[in-house]
Amino acid sequence: MKQTLILWGERYLYAPSLFQKLLSLLLSPLSLLYCFYMQQRYQRVRVEDFGIPIVSVGNLTVGGSGKTPVVTALASRYHKVAIVLRGYGRESRGLVLVSDGEKVLVDVAYSGDEAMLYTQLLPKAVVIVSERREMAIIKAKEMGCEVVFLDDGYNKHHIKKLDILINVQTSNTSCLPSGPYRERLWAGKEALVIEEGVDFSRSVNIKNTTEKMVLVTAIARAERLDPFLPPVLDKIYFEDHHFFIKNELEEILERSGADTLLVTMKDYVKIRTFNLPLSVMELSLELDDTLVTRVDTYIKERQ
């Protein structure tokens, strides 16, 4: 049932059926009010310079777009780097130092899955989660970091930064709740808009491939994995940031008859201690030279 609702919601936002288009049309007055509010919010903001190069990677729509691998690929090129994010799905509140660049200081329940993933992919980076990104930036400066990457920070208009937006293709161009757009690229707002296949490309290597695998994942818009999938017995989707229970995964293994669970790295950081048979999708990204140069130039100018 839950998987059906997730798929229905994603189709509604990104590839609506005729009924969903009618529903979207009925909700359009609310979308206009929402979008107007977000525009006014942007126009009233005063930009604050935190005295450190800050690069934000985000997107205008809800759901996944590949922010984490883009941040990882860019941040891996620098020393004394901090990754700052909200930490969706975590059990903690406030500012939490997840990694000091030498060791991981909390568990995944306290950090959230994405923050813990960064600690695995960028073991020398400082990783901080906080609802108030400005407090995390100040903390990163105090720790001697020389550049900060924000995961999903476009709407933090009060922070002086380089905004990178990943363009997500969708036929539904409305704001919430009629469509997937959280914000627009407002007039006067500078941002570098990038697109997969143009500014970056990805490849996937599956560690511990077996003949009988069942895909189990808790990422947004899980159909994005389809081009990289080998034959699988089944695809089981959970809501984004879902924290797995060992018993539910054991039941999936038994019910499907699979040898292993095929998971993403984002899923892996939450279940690696379960001692279950896993096949892991390891993602790597290749960045276009123009994008790399643009980010390099901005950081050097701000240092």
C-alpha positions as a printed NumPy array, in Angstrom:
array([[  0.   ,   0.   ,   0.   ],
       [  2.733,   2.445,   0.994],
       [  4.724,   1.691,  -2.165],
       [  1.597,   2.35 ,  -4.261],
       [  1.062,   5.743,  -2.601],
       [  4.698,   6.718,  -3.143],
       [  4.508,   5.865,  -6.837],
       [  1.158,   7.648,  -7.188],
       [  2.562,  10.81 ,  -5.626],
       [  5.651,  10.803,  -7.815],
       [  3.551,  10.288, -10.956],
       [  1.264,  13.128,  -9.873],
       [  4.205,  15.503,  -9.552],
       [  6.297,  14.455, -12.536],
       [  4.185,  12.527, -15.066],
       [  0.512,  13.057, -14.189],
       [ -2.336,  11.013, -15.638],
       [ -5.487,  12.721, -16.902],
       [ -7.143,  12.421, -13.482],
       [ -4.035,  13.753, -11.765],
       [ -3.922,  16.682, -14.199],
       [ -7.506,  17.532, -13.271],
       [ -6.636,  17.346,  -9.581],
       [ -3.63 ,  19.57 , -10.217],
       [ -5.873,  22.081, -11.986],
       [ -8.276,  22.174,  -9.035],
       [ -5.365,  22.922,  -6.706],
       [ -3.89 ,  25.644,  -8.935],
       [ -5.265,  28.577,  -6.86 ],
       [ -3.333,  27.258,  -3.86 ],
       [ -0.24 ,  26.939,  -6.033],
       [ -0.5  ,  30.563,  -7.114],
       [ -0.76 ,  31.689,  -3.494],
       [  2.171,  29.499,  -2.472],
       [  4.375,  30.7  ,  -5.315],
       [  3.486,  34.35 ,  -4.607],
       [  4.415,  33.888,  -0.951],
       [  7.764,  32.317,  -1.835],
       [  8.518,  35.157,  -4.258],
       [  7.739,  37.772,  -1.61 ],
       [  9.916,  35.869,   0.845],
       [ 12.822,  36.041,  -1.593],
       [ 12.345,  39.731,  -2.345],
       [ 12.338,  40.714,   1.347],
       [ 15.557,  38.934,   2.216],
       [ 18.866,  40.631,   3.052],
       [ 21.961,  38.754,   1.95 ],
       [ 24.63 ,  38.077,   4.588],
       [ 28.291,  37.458,   3.746],
       [ 29.778,  34.823,   6.06 ],
       [ 33.349,  35.482,   4.921],
       [ 33.92 ,  32.   ,   3.492],
       [ 33.295,  30.501,   0.023],
       [ 29.916,  28.743,   0.066],
       [ 28.631,  26.587,  -2.778],
       [ 25.061,  25.328,  -2.727],
       [ 23.844,  22.41 ,  -4.84 ],
       [ 20.082,  22.068,  -5.055],
       [ 17.056,  21.923,  -7.297],
       [ 13.793,  23.801,  -7.619],
       [ 11.553,  20.751,  -7.331],
       [ 10.757,  18.32 ,  -4.538],
       [ 12.29 ,  14.865,  -4.684],
       [ 15.651,  13.529,  -5.737],
       [ 17.826,  15.08 ,  -8.398],
       [ 21.347,  13.804,  -7.702],
       [ 22.438,  16.538,  -5.291],
       [ 24.478,  14.254,  -3.059],
       [ 26.746,  12.809,  -5.792],
       [ 27.3  ,  16.276,  -7.3  ],
       [ 28.243,  17.728,  -3.901],
       [ 30.522,  14.754,  -3.277],
       [ 32.276,  15.058,  -6.63 ],
       [ 32.852,  18.797,  -6.194],
       [ 33.81 ,  18.741,  -2.512],
       [ 36.301,  15.903,  -3.004],
       [ 38.526,  18.322,  -4.908],
       [ 39.174,  20.568,  -1.888],
       [ 40.909,  20.421,   1.47 ],
       [ 39.458,  21.714,   4.731],
       [ 35.937,  21.378,   3.378],
       [ 32.646,  21.239,   5.27 ],
       [ 29.356,  19.722,   4.159],
       [ 26.294,  21.373,   5.673],
       [ 22.767,  19.986,   5.376],
       [ 19.511,  19.897,   7.267],
       [ 19.599,  16.195,   8.098],
       [ 16.142,  15.047,   7.012],
       [ 14.745,  12.054,   8.865],
       [ 17.131,  12.276,  11.833],
       [ 16.001,  11.743,  15.398],
       [ 18.02 ,  14.697,  16.698],
       [ 17.31 ,  18.433,  16.651],
       [ 19.503,  21.495,  16.351],
       [ 23.138,  21.591,  15.289],
       [ 24.926,  18.237,  15.319],
       [ 28.575,  17.744,  14.392],
       [ 28.429,  14.419,  12.564],
       [ 32.104,  14.206,  11.616],
       [ 35.07 ,  16.38 ,  12.522],
       [ 36.997,  15.242,   9.455],
       [ 38.805,  12.542,  11.373],
       [ 36.09 ,  10.413,  12.943],
       [ 32.335,   9.983,  12.902],
       [ 30.889,  11.277,  16.159],
       [ 27.246,  10.081,  16.087],
       [ 25.215,   7.217,  14.673],
       [ 22.99 ,   7.33 ,  11.582],
       [ 19.766,   7.77 ,  13.562],
       [ 21.187,  10.952,  15.057],
       [ 22.732,  12.287,  11.844],
       [ 20.246,  11.222,   9.181],
       [ 21.079,   9.007,   6.207],
       [ 22.448,  11.651,   3.843],
       [ 24.848,  13.109,   6.403],
       [ 26.148,   9.641,   7.265],
       [ 26.58 ,   8.921,   3.557],
       [ 28.812,  12.002,   3.266],
       [ 31.008,  10.733,   6.092],
       [ 31.574,   7.529,   4.1  ],
       [ 32.182,   9.21 ,   0.757],
       [ 34.226,  12.143,   2.125],
       [ 35.974,  10.835,   5.247],
       [ 38.183,  13.93 ,   5.589],
       [ 35.314,  16.413,   5.386],
       [ 33.599,  18.074,   8.32 ],
       [ 29.901,  17.148,   8.2  ],
       [ 27.331,  19.214,  10.102],
       [ 23.549,  18.958,  10.202],
       [ 21.418,  21.876,  11.321],
       [ 18.008,  23.341,  10.57 ],
       [ 19.729,  26.731,  10.733],
       [ 22.401,  26.535,   8.067],
       [ 24.006,  29.809,   9.123],
       [ 24.877,  28.346,  12.532],
       [ 26.517,  25.357,  10.846],
       [ 28.525,  27.666,   8.575],
       [ 29.813,  29.597,  11.589],
       [ 30.73 ,  26.295,  13.264],
       [ 32.611,  25.173,  10.14 ],
       [ 34.609,  28.421,  10.128],
       [ 35.461,  27.982,  13.813],
       [ 36.8  ,  24.51 ,  12.989],
       [ 39.166,  25.925,  10.356],
       [ 37.245,  24.934,   7.238],
       [ 38.04 ,  26.983,   4.145],
       [ 35.058,  26.143,   1.932],
       [ 31.473,  25.078,   2.676],
       [ 29.143,  23.055,   0.47 ],
       [ 25.426,  23.289,   1.183],
       [ 23.284,  20.317,   0.263],
       [ 19.929,  21.723,  -0.926],
       [ 20.487,  25.353,   0.013],
       [ 18.911,  27.326,  -2.837],
       [ 16.074,  28.671,  -0.675],
       [ 18.546,  30.038,   1.886],
       [ 18.512,  33.35 ,   0.03 ],
       [ 20.002,  35.255,   2.961],
       [ 23.308,  33.378,   2.597],
       [ 25.818,  34.761,   0.093],
       [ 26.828,  31.781,  -2.049],
       [ 27.211,  30.276,  -5.488],
       [ 23.945,  28.538,  -6.311],
       [ 24.062,  25.447,  -8.512],
       [ 20.681,  24.098,  -9.574],
       [ 20.182,  20.651, -11.097],
       [ 17.541,  20.834, -13.807],
       [ 14.902,  18.12 , -13.34 ],
       [ 12.813,  17.313, -16.412],
       [  9.074,  17.285, -15.745],
       [  5.927,  17.962, -17.761],
       [  4.275,  19.41 , -14.661],
       [  5.628,  22.943, -14.242],
       [  3.344,  24.116, -11.418],
       [  4.304,  25.051,  -7.874],
       [  3.169,  22.996,  -4.916],
       [  0.572,  21.583,  -4.401],
       [ -0.368,  21.431,  -8.092],
       [  3.14 ,  20.47 ,  -9.138],
       [  6.642,  19.697,  -7.901],
       [  8.148,  23.207,  -7.801],
       [  9.15 ,  24.508,  -4.384],
       [ 10.422,  27.778,  -5.867],
       [ 11.195,  29.456,  -9.167],
       [ 14.465,  30.873, -10.379],
       [ 13.444,  34.351,  -9.344],
       [ 14.3  ,  37.448, -11.377],
       [ 17.582,  38.866, -10.132],
       [ 18.642,  35.561,  -8.596],
       [ 21.862,  34.277, -10.136],
       [ 22.31 ,  30.537, -10.371],
       [ 24.291,  28.056, -12.416],
       [ 21.779,  25.595, -13.895],
       [ 23.265,  22.202, -14.739],
       [ 21.852,  19.074, -16.341],
       [ 22.745,  15.401, -16.245],
       [ 24.266,  14.237, -19.513],
       [ 25.593,  17.729, -20.203],
       [ 27.363,  19.013, -17.106],
       [ 27.839,  15.682, -15.369],
       [ 27.417,  11.993, -16.067],
       [ 27.135,   9.068, -13.703],
       [ 28.174,   5.445, -13.727],
       [ 27.238,   2.657, -11.326],
       [ 29.224,  -0.329, -10.144],
       [ 27.409,  -3.05 ,  -8.222],
       [ 29.43 ,  -4.606,  -5.444],
       [ 28.695,  -8.282,  -4.707],
       [ 26.4  ,  -8.964,  -7.671],
       [ 24.35 , -12.158,  -7.381],
       [ 21.99 , -13.978,  -9.738],
       [ 18.918, -13.318,  -7.595],
       [ 18.689,  -9.781,  -6.226],
       [ 15.72 ,  -7.753,  -5.019],
       [ 15.944,  -3.969,  -5.147],
       [ 15.064,  -2.332,  -1.824],
       [ 15.496,   1.405,  -1.571],
       [ 14.308,   4.495,   0.299],
       [ 15.262,   7.3  ,  -2.064],
       [ 13.051,   9.852,  -3.78 ],
       [ 12.041,   9.082,  -7.361],
       [ 13.523,   5.6  ,  -7.235],
       [ 12.789,   5.045, -10.931],
       [ 15.961,   7.072, -11.56 ],
       [ 17.828,   3.862, -10.775],
       [ 16.232,   1.925, -13.648],
       [ 18.899,   2.71 , -16.301],
       [ 21.578,   1.26 , -14.023],
       [ 19.773,  -1.839, -12.806],
       [ 20.638,  -5.409, -13.773],
       [ 17.754,  -7.923, -13.84 ],
       [ 16.121,  -8.089, -10.393],
       [ 13.39 , -10.269,  -8.918],
       [ 11.389,  -7.304,  -7.63 ],
       [ 11.577,  -3.606,  -6.759],
       [ 10.479,  -2.551,  -3.269],
       [ 10.225,   1.192,  -2.655],
       [  9.966,   2.935,   0.717],
       [  9.448,   6.643,   1.365],
       [ 12.538,   8.841,   1.165],
       [ 14.714,   8.661,   4.32 ],
       [ 12.835,   5.626,   5.673],
       [ 14.726,   3.918,   8.496],
       [ 14.635,   0.184,   7.889],
       [ 13.84 ,  -2.474,  10.456],
       [ 15.83 ,  -5.68 ,  10.169],
       [ 12.712,  -7.867,  10.314],
       [ 11.074,  -6.139,   7.339],
       [ 14.176,  -6.72 ,   5.234],
       [ 14.401, -10.346,   6.312],
       [ 10.78 , -10.795,   5.255],
       [ 11.514,  -9.31 ,   1.837],
       [ 14.424, -11.706,   1.356],
       [ 12.284, -14.675,   2.332],
       [  9.24 , -13.63 ,   0.297],
       [ 11.19 , -12.833,  -2.873],
       [ 13.556, -15.775,  -2.732],
       [ 16.478, -13.414,  -3.382],
       [ 20.083, -14.147,  -2.509],
       [ 20.807, -10.498,  -1.691],
       [ 19.162,  -7.128,  -1.195],
       [ 20.254,  -4.635,  -3.858],
       [ 20.57 ,  -1.226,  -2.185],
       [ 22.042,   2.212,  -2.79 ],
       [ 24.803,   3.626,  -0.618],
       [ 22.21 ,   5.884,   1.004],
       [ 20.315,   2.77 ,   2.083],
       [ 23.486,   0.89 ,   2.994],
       [ 24.567,   3.324,   5.713],
       [ 21.327,   2.525,   7.585],
       [ 21.474,  -1.279,   7.335],
       [ 25.17 ,  -2.167,   7.276],
       [ 25.04 ,  -3.411,  10.865],
       [ 22.109,  -5.791,  10.2  ],
       [ 24.376,  -8.588,   8.964],
       [ 22.163,  -9.239,   5.924],
       [ 23.336, -10.333,   2.442],
       [ 23.711,  -7.141,   0.405],
       [ 24.567,  -6.036,  -3.096],
       [ 25.468,  -2.337,  -3.134],
       [ 25.15 ,   0.17 ,  -5.967],
       [ 28.262,   2.366,  -5.855],
       [ 27.834,   5.579,  -7.821],
       [ 30.595,   7.667,  -9.378],
       [ 30.265,  10.984, -11.169],
       [ 32.25 ,  12.684, -13.91 ],
       [ 31.993,  16.473, -13.969],
       [ 32.256,  18.666, -17.036],
       [ 35.391,  20.837, -17.047],
       [ 33.342,  24.014, -17.449],
       [ 31.439,  23.321, -14.231],
       [ 34.64 ,  22.514, -12.348],
       [ 36.281,  25.719, -13.579],
       [ 33.301,  27.838, -12.599],
       [ 33.3  ,  26.483,  -9.052],
       [ 37.091,  26.76 ,  -8.763],
       [ 36.989,  30.378,  -9.885],
       [ 34.281,  31.305,  -7.406],
       [ 36.083,  29.663,  -4.482],
       [ 39.435,  31.257,  -5.308],
       [ 37.847,  34.692,  -5.651],
       [ 36.186,  34.327,  -2.247],
       [ 39.206,  32.999,  -0.321]])
